[in-house]
Amino acid sequence: MELIMNKTSTVHARIEPGLKDKAELVFQELGLTATQAITLFYKQVELRKGLPFDIVIPTKTTQRTFDDTDAGRNLIVCKDVDDMFGKLGL
């Protein structure tokens, strides 16, 4: 992917180092530099006239599920897709 950029402005941001490292690994897998990824984000904000994703506060149930998942509680482990669909009754 090639982005043509005329750099005329600089953005400075302080980001937690671990988050930065993890995000930049994803950018690398996508063949993007951090600058290109930030430019894509800004372009999407411009085109959508808002953030390019939903920002929501999780419900209590969703937050409890996140907490349980992070702690390794109440997980249903499946061997494969067929096992998953079987456990879902599909």
KOLKERO-978554 format. One record per atom (N, C-alpha, C): chain; y, z, x. Coordinates in nm, 2 decimals. Example, Ala and Ser with C-alpha at 12.3 -4.5 7.8 and 13.67 -1.06 7.14 Angstrom:
2
<site kette="A" py="-0.57" pz="0.78" px="1.32"/>
<site kette="A" py="-0.45" pz="0.78" px="1.23"/>
<site kette="A" py="-0.33" pz="0.78" px="1.32"/>
<site kette="A" py="-0.22" pz="0.71" px="1.28"/>
<site kette="A" py="-0.11" pz="0.71" px="1.37"/>
<site kette="A" py="0.00" pz="0.79" px="1.29"/>
This chain:
90
<site kette="A" py="-0.12" pz="0.00" px="0.08"/>
<site kette="A" py="0.00" pz="0.00" px="0.00"/>
<site kette="A" py="0.12" pz="0.00" px="0.09"/>
<site kette="A" py="0.21" pz="-0.09" px="0.06"/>
<site kette="A" py="0.33" pz="-0.10" px="0.14"/>
<site kette="A" py="0.45" pz="-0.07" px="0.06"/>
<site kette="A" py="0.53" pz="0.03" px="0.10"/>
<site kette="A" py="0.66" pz="0.06" px="0.03"/>
<site kette="A" py="0.77" pz="0.02" px="0.12"/>
<site kette="A" py="0.87" pz="-0.05" px="0.06"/>
<site kette="A" py="0.99" pz="-0.09" px="0.14"/>
<site kette="A" py="1.09" pz="0.02" px="0.11"/>
<site kette="A" py="1.14" pz="0.08" px="0.21"/>
<site kette="A" py="1.23" pz="0.19" px="0.19"/>
<site kette="A" py="1.35" pz="0.17" px="0.28"/>
<site kette="A" py="1.47" pz="0.18" px="0.22"/>
<site kette="A" py="1.59" pz="0.18" px="0.30"/>
<site kette="A" py="1.64" pz="0.33" px="0.30"/>
<site kette="A" py="1.61" pz="0.39" px="0.41"/>
<site kette="A" py="1.64" pz="0.54" px="0.41"/>
<site kette="A" py="1.79" pz="0.56" px="0.43"/>
<site kette="A" py="1.85" pz="0.62" px="0.33"/>
<site kette="A" py="1.99" pz="0.65" px="0.33"/>
<site kette="A" py="2.02" pz="0.80" px="0.30"/>
<site kette="A" py="1.92" pz="0.87" px="0.27"/>
<site kette="A" py="1.93" pz="1.01" px="0.23"/>
<site kette="A" py="1.81" pz="1.09" px="0.28"/>
<site kette="A" py="1.83" pz="1.22" px="0.30"/>
<site kette="A" py="1.72" pz="1.30" px="0.35"/>
<site kette="A" py="1.70" pz="1.42" px="0.25"/>
<site kette="A" py="1.58" pz="1.45" px="0.23"/>
<site kette="A" py="1.54" pz="1.56" px="0.15"/>
<site kette="A" py="1.48" pz="1.67" px="0.24"/>
<site kette="A" py="1.53" pz="1.79" px="0.23"/>
<site kette="A" py="1.47" pz="1.90" px="0.30"/>
<site kette="A" py="1.41" pz="2.00" px="0.20"/>
<site kette="A" py="1.29" pz="2.04" px="0.23"/>
<site kette="A" py="1.22" pz="2.14" px="0.14"/>
<site kette="A" py="1.13" pz="2.23" px="0.22"/>
<site kette="A" py="1.13" pz="2.36" px="0.18"/>
<site kette="A" py="1.04" pz="2.46" px="0.24"/>
<site kette="A" py="0.92" pz="2.47" px="0.15"/>
<site kette="A" py="0.80" pz="2.44" px="0.21"/>
<site kette="A" py="0.67" pz="2.44" px="0.14"/>
<site kette="A" py="0.57" pz="2.53" px="0.22"/>
<site kette="A" py="0.49" pz="2.60" px="0.14"/>
<site kette="A" py="0.39" pz="2.69" px="0.20"/>
<site kette="A" py="0.30" pz="2.60" px="0.29"/>
<site kette="A" py="0.28" pz="2.64" px="0.42"/>
<site kette="A" py="0.21" pz="2.55" px="0.51"/>
<site kette="A" py="0.07" pz="2.50" px="0.47"/>
<site kette="A" py="-0.01" pz="2.59" px="0.40"/>
<site kette="A" py="-0.14" pz="2.55" px="0.36"/>
<site kette="A" py="-0.13" pz="2.44" px="0.25"/>
<site kette="A" py="-0.04" pz="2.46" px="0.16"/>
<site kette="A" py="-0.02" pz="2.36" px="0.05"/>
<site kette="A" py="0.02" pz="2.23" px="0.11"/>
<site kette="A" py="0.11" pz="2.23" px="0.21"/>
<site kette="A" py="0.16" pz="2.11" px="0.28"/>
<site kette="A" py="0.04" pz="2.04" px="0.34"/>
<site kette="A" py="-0.04" pz="2.11" px="0.42"/>
<site kette="A" py="-0.16" pz="2.06" px="0.49"/>
<site kette="A" py="-0.26" pz="1.99" px="0.39"/>
<site kette="A" py="-0.29" pz="2.06" px="0.28"/>
<site kette="A" py="-0.38" pz="2.01" px="0.19"/>
<site kette="A" py="-0.33" pz="1.88" px="0.12"/>
<site kette="A" py="-0.20" pz="1.89" px="0.08"/>
<site kette="A" py="-0.15" pz="1.77" px="0.02"/>
<site kette="A" py="-0.14" pz="1.65" px="0.11"/>
<site kette="A" py="-0.11" pz="1.67" px="0.24"/>
<site kette="A" py="-0.10" pz="1.57" px="0.33"/>
<site kette="A" py="-0.24" pz="1.51" px="0.37"/>
<site kette="A" py="-0.34" pz="1.59" px="0.35"/>
<site kette="A" py="-0.48" pz="1.53" px="0.37"/>
<site kette="A" py="-0.51" pz="1.43" px="0.26"/>
<site kette="A" py="-0.46" pz="1.47" px="0.13"/>
<site kette="A" py="-0.48" pz="1.38" px="0.02"/>
<site kette="A" py="-0.40" pz="1.25" px="0.04"/>
<site kette="A" py="-0.28" pz="1.27" px="0.09"/>
<site kette="A" py="-0.19" pz="1.15" px="0.11"/>
<site kette="A" py="-0.26" pz="1.06" px="0.22"/>
<site kette="A" py="-0.32" pz="1.12" px="0.32"/>
<site kette="A" py="-0.38" pz="1.04" px="0.42"/>
<site kette="A" py="-0.50" pz="0.96" px="0.37"/>
<site kette="A" py="-0.58" pz="1.03" px="0.28"/>
<site kette="A" py="-0.69" pz="0.96" px="0.22"/>
<site kette="A" py="-0.64" pz="0.84" px="0.13"/>
<site kette="A" py="-0.52" pz="0.85" px="0.08"/>
<site kette="A" py="-0.47" pz="0.74" px="0.00"/>
<site kette="A" py="-0.39" pz="0.64" px="0.08"/>
<site kette="A" py="-0.38" pz="0.67" px="0.21"/>
<site kette="A" py="-0.31" pz="0.57" px="0.30"/>
<site kette="A" py="-0.16" pz="0.59" px="0.29"/>
<site kette="A" py="-0.11" pz="0.70" px="0.25"/>
<site kette="A" py="0.03" pz="0.73" px="0.24"/>
<site kette="A" py="0.08" pz="0.83" px="0.34"/>
<site kette="A" py="0.20" pz="0.81" px="0.38"/>
<site kette="A" py="0.27" pz="0.91" px="0.45"/>
<site kette="A" py="0.33" pz="1.01" px="0.35"/>
<site kette="A" py="0.38" pz="1.13" px="0.40"/>
<site kette="A" py="0.44" pz="1.22" px="0.31"/>
<site kette="A" py="0.57" pz="1.16" px="0.26"/>
<site kette="A" py="0.64" pz="1.09" px="0.34"/>
<site kette="A" py="0.76" pz="1.02" px="0.29"/>
<site kette="A" py="0.73" pz="0.92" px="0.18"/>
<site kette="A" py="0.63" pz="0.84" px="0.20"/>
<site kette="A" py="0.59" pz="0.75" px="0.09"/>
<site kette="A" py="0.55" pz="0.82" px="-0.04"/>
<site kette="A" py="0.48" pz="0.93" px="-0.02"/>
<site kette="A" py="0.44" pz="1.01" px="-0.14"/>
<site kette="A" py="0.56" pz="1.06" px="-0.22"/>
<site kette="A" py="0.65" pz="1.12" px="-0.14"/>
<site kette="A" py="0.77" pz="1.18" px="-0.20"/>
<site kette="A" py="0.85" pz="1.06" px="-0.27"/>
<site kette="A" py="0.86" pz="0.95" px="-0.20"/>
<site kette="A" py="0.93" pz="0.84" px="-0.26"/>
<site kette="A" py="0.87" pz="0.79" px="-0.39"/>
<site kette="A" py="0.73" pz="0.79" px="-0.39"/>
<site kette="A" py="0.66" pz="0.75" px="-0.52"/>
<site kette="A" py="0.69" pz="0.85" px="-0.63"/>
<site kette="A" py="0.69" pz="0.98" px="-0.59"/>
<site kette="A" py="0.72" pz="1.08" px="-0.69"/>
<site kette="A" py="0.86" pz="1.06" px="-0.75"/>
<site kette="A" py="0.96" pz="1.05" px="-0.66"/>
<site kette="A" py="1.10" pz="1.03" px="-0.71"/>
<site kette="A" py="1.11" pz="0.90" px="-0.79"/>
<site kette="A" py="1.04" pz="0.79" px="-0.76"/>
<site kette="A" py="1.05" pz="0.67" px="-0.83"/>
<site kette="A" py="0.99" pz="0.69" px="-0.97"/>
<site kette="A" py="0.88" pz="0.76" px="-0.98"/>
<site kette="A" py="0.82" pz="0.79" px="-1.11"/>
<site kette="A" py="0.91" pz="0.88" px="-1.20"/>
<site kette="A" py="0.98" pz="0.97" px="-1.13"/>
<site kette="A" py="1.08" pz="1.06" px="-1.21"/>
<site kette="A" py="1.19" pz="0.97" px="-1.26"/>
<site kette="A" py="1.24" pz="0.87" px="-1.18"/>
<site kette="A" py="1.34" pz="0.78" px="-1.22"/>
<site kette="A" py="1.29" pz="0.69" px="-1.34"/>
<site kette="A" py="1.17" pz="0.63" px="-1.33"/>
<site kette="A" py="1.12" pz="0.54" px="-1.43"/>
<site kette="A" py="1.09" pz="0.62" px="-1.56"/>
<site kette="A" py="1.04" pz="0.74" px="-1.55"/>
<site kette="A" py="1.00" pz="0.81" px="-1.67"/>
<site kette="A" py="1.11" pz="0.90" px="-1.73"/>
<site kette="A" py="1.22" pz="0.91" px="-1.65"/>
<site kette="A" py="1.33" pz="0.99" px="-1.68"/>
<site kette="A" py="1.29" pz="1.14" px="-1.71"/>
<site kette="A" py="1.20" pz="1.18" px="-1.62"/>
<site kette="A" py="1.14" pz="1.31" px="-1.63"/>
<site kette="A" py="1.03" pz="1.32" px="-1.53"/>
<site kette="A" py="0.96" pz="1.44" px="-1.53"/>
<site kette="A" py="0.85" pz="1.46" px="-1.44"/>
<site kette="A" py="0.73" pz="1.37" px="-1.48"/>
<site kette="A" py="0.66" pz="1.32" px="-1.38"/>
<site kette="A" py="0.55" pz="1.22" px="-1.41"/>
<site kette="A" py="0.42" pz="1.29" px="-1.45"/>
<site kette="A" py="0.43" pz="1.42" px="-1.49"/>
<site kette="A" py="0.31" pz="1.49" px="-1.54"/>
<site kette="A" py="0.36" pz="1.60" px="-1.63"/>
<site kette="A" py="0.27" pz="1.66" px="-1.72"/>
<site kette="A" py="0.31" pz="1.76" px="-1.81"/>
<site kette="A" py="0.32" pz="1.90" px="-1.73"/>
<site kette="A" py="0.42" pz="1.97" px="-1.77"/>
<site kette="A" py="0.43" pz="2.11" px="-1.72"/>
<site kette="A" py="0.41" pz="2.20" px="-1.84"/>
<site kette="A" py="0.30" pz="2.28" px="-1.83"/>
<site kette="A" py="0.27" pz="2.37" px="-1.94"/>
<site kette="A" py="0.23" pz="2.51" px="-1.89"/>
<site kette="A" py="0.26" pz="2.60" px="-1.97"/>
<site kette="A" py="0.21" pz="2.74" px="-1.94"/>
<site kette="A" py="0.07" pz="2.75" px="-2.00"/>
<site kette="A" py="-0.03" pz="2.79" px="-1.92"/>
<site kette="A" py="-0.16" pz="2.80" px="-1.98"/>
<site kette="A" py="-0.17" pz="2.90" px="-2.09"/>
<site kette="A" py="-0.25" pz="2.87" px="-2.19"/>
<site kette="A" py="-0.28" pz="2.97" px="-2.29"/>
<site kette="A" py="-0.36" pz="3.09" px="-2.23"/>
<site kette="A" py="-0.37" pz="3.20" px="-2.30"/>
<site kette="A" py="-0.45" pz="3.31" px="-2.25"/>
<site kette="A" py="-0.59" pz="3.27" px="-2.22"/>
<site kette="A" py="-0.65" pz="3.19" px="-2.31"/>
<site kette="A" py="-0.79" pz="3.15" px="-2.29"/>
<site kette="A" py="-0.80" pz="3.06" px="-2.16"/>
<site kette="A" py="-0.71" pz="2.97" px="-2.15"/>
<site kette="A" py="-0.71" pz="2.88" px="-2.03"/>
<site kette="A" py="-0.69" pz="2.96" px="-1.90"/>
<site kette="A" py="-0.60" pz="3.05" px="-1.90"/>
<site kette="A" py="-0.57" pz="3.14" px="-1.78"/>
<site kette="A" py="-0.69" pz="3.22" px="-1.75"/>
<site kette="A" py="-0.76" pz="3.28" px="-1.85"/>
<site kette="A" py="-0.88" pz="3.36" px="-1.83"/>
<site kette="A" py="-0.99" pz="3.27" px="-1.77"/>
<site kette="A" py="-1.00" pz="3.14" px="-1.82"/>
<site kette="A" py="-1.10" pz="3.05" px="-1.76"/>
<site kette="A" py="-1.07" pz="3.02" px="-1.62"/>
<site kette="A" py="-0.94" pz="2.99" px="-1.59"/>
<site kette="A" py="-0.90" pz="2.97" px="-1.45"/>
<site kette="A" py="-0.94" pz="3.09" px="-1.36"/>
<site kette="A" py="-0.90" pz="3.21" px="-1.41"/>
<site kette="A" py="-0.93" pz="3.33" px="-1.33"/>
<site kette="A" py="-1.08" pz="3.35" px="-1.31"/>
<site kette="A" py="-1.16" pz="3.33" px="-1.42"/>
<site kette="A" py="-1.31" pz="3.34" px="-1.41"/>
<site kette="A" py="-1.36" pz="3.24" px="-1.31"/>
<site kette="A" py="-1.32" pz="3.11" px="-1.32"/>
<site kette="A" py="-1.36" pz="3.01" px="-1.23"/>
<site kette="A" py="-1.33" pz="3.04" px="-1.08"/>
<site kette="A" py="-1.21" pz="3.08" px="-1.06"/>
<site kette="A" py="-1.16" pz="3.12" px="-0.92"/>
<site kette="A" py="-1.25" pz="3.23" px="-0.87"/>
<site kette="A" py="-1.29" pz="3.33" px="-0.95"/>
<site kette="A" py="-1.37" pz="3.44" px="-0.91"/>
<site kette="A" py="-1.52" pz="3.41" px="-0.91"/>
<site kette="A" py="-1.56" pz="3.29" px="-0.96"/>
<site kette="A" py="-1.70" pz="3.25" px="-0.97"/>
<site kette="A" py="-1.78" pz="3.32" px="-1.08"/>
<site kette="A" py="-1.70" pz="3.36" px="-1.19"/>
<site kette="A" py="-1.77" pz="3.42" px="-1.30"/>
<site kette="A" py="-1.78" pz="3.32" px="-1.42"/>
<site kette="A" py="-1.89" pz="3.35" px="-1.50"/>
<site kette="A" py="-1.91" pz="3.27" px="-1.62"/>
<site kette="A" py="-1.92" pz="3.12" px="-1.60"/>
<site kette="A" py="-1.98" pz="3.08" px="-1.49"/>
<site kette="A" py="-2.00" pz="2.94" px="-1.46"/>
<site kette="A" py="-2.13" pz="2.89" px="-1.51"/>
<site kette="A" py="-2.13" pz="2.77" px="-1.56"/>
<site kette="A" py="-2.25" pz="2.70" px="-1.59"/>
<site kette="A" py="-2.27" pz="2.59" px="-1.49"/>
<site kette="A" py="-2.38" pz="2.61" px="-1.41"/>
<site kette="A" py="-2.40" pz="2.51" px="-1.31"/>
<site kette="A" py="-2.50" pz="2.41" px="-1.35"/>
<site kette="A" py="-2.47" pz="2.28" px="-1.33"/>
<site kette="A" py="-2.56" pz="2.17" px="-1.37"/>
<site kette="A" py="-2.61" pz="2.10" px="-1.25"/>
<site kette="A" py="-2.74" pz="2.05" px="-1.26"/>
<site kette="A" py="-2.80" pz="1.98" px="-1.15"/>
<site kette="A" py="-2.74" pz="1.84" px="-1.14"/>
<site kette="A" py="-2.71" pz="1.78" px="-1.25"/>
<site kette="A" py="-2.66" pz="1.64" px="-1.25"/>
<site kette="A" py="-2.59" pz="1.61" px="-1.39"/>
<site kette="A" py="-2.55" pz="1.49" px="-1.41"/>
<site kette="A" py="-2.48" pz="1.46" px="-1.53"/>
<site kette="A" py="-2.57" pz="1.47" px="-1.66"/>
<site kette="A" py="-2.70" pz="1.43" px="-1.64"/>
<site kette="A" py="-2.79" pz="1.45" px="-1.75"/>
<site kette="A" py="-2.81" pz="1.59" px="-1.79"/>
<site kette="A" py="-2.82" pz="1.68" px="-1.69"/>
<site kette="A" py="-2.83" pz="1.82" px="-1.72"/>
<site kette="A" py="-2.71" pz="1.88" px="-1.79"/>
<site kette="A" py="-2.59" pz="1.83" px="-1.74"/>
<site kette="A" py="-2.47" pz="1.87" px="-1.81"/>
<site kette="A" py="-2.46" pz="1.83" px="-1.95"/>
<site kette="A" py="-2.49" pz="1.70" px="-1.98"/>
<site kette="A" py="-2.49" pz="1.66" px="-2.12"/>
<site kette="A" py="-2.59" pz="1.73" px="-2.20"/>
<site kette="A" py="-2.71" pz="1.76" px="-2.14"/>
<site kette="A" py="-2.81" pz="1.84" px="-2.22"/>
<site kette="A" py="-2.76" pz="1.98" px="-2.25"/>
<site kette="A" py="-2.70" pz="2.04" px="-2.16"/>
<site kette="A" py="-2.64" pz="2.18" px="-2.19"/>
<site kette="A" py="-2.53" pz="2.17" px="-2.29"/>
<site kette="A" py="-2.46" pz="2.06" px="-2.29"/>
<site kette="A" py="-2.35" pz="2.04" px="-2.39"/>
<site kette="A" py="-2.41" pz="2.00" px="-2.53"/>
<site kette="A" py="-2.53" pz="1.96" px="-2.53"/>
<site kette="A" py="-2.60" pz="1.92" px="-2.66"/>
<site kette="A" py="-2.56" pz="1.78" px="-2.69"/>
<site kette="A" py="-2.53" pz="1.70" px="-2.59"/>
<site kette="A" py="-2.49" pz="1.56" px="-2.61"/>
<site kette="A" py="-2.60" pz="1.46" px="-2.57"/>
